[in-house]
């Protein structure tokens, strides 16, 4: 009974993104063209990943933002300049 509050606090701790999950929201550069129907590839932190997009296309050298990671494929969108 005395340990319940401590254990509950530990169990409900905020999840910290690790490994690939930490890449969501970061900017990557396109290394192979990506279009709505065909996957391409992006490079982030020196690692190349397969990437797909929705309703858009990107050419080599474009900067994109990572939206989601499913398996070893990243969903990307246009990078908005800030």
ZIMODA-V63630 format. One record per run of one state. SS is the DSSP state (h for helix, s for strand, l for the rest). FROM is the first residue (numbers start at 1). TO is the last residue. Records with the same first field share a line. If there is no record, write none. Layout:
SS = FROM-TO + FROM-TO
This chain:
l = 1-3 + 12-18 + 24-26 + 33-33 + 35-39 + 45-46 + 54-57 + 59-62 + 71-72 + 79-82
h = 4-11 + 19-23
s = 27-32 + 34-34 + 40-44 + 47-53 + 58-58 + 63-70 + 73-78
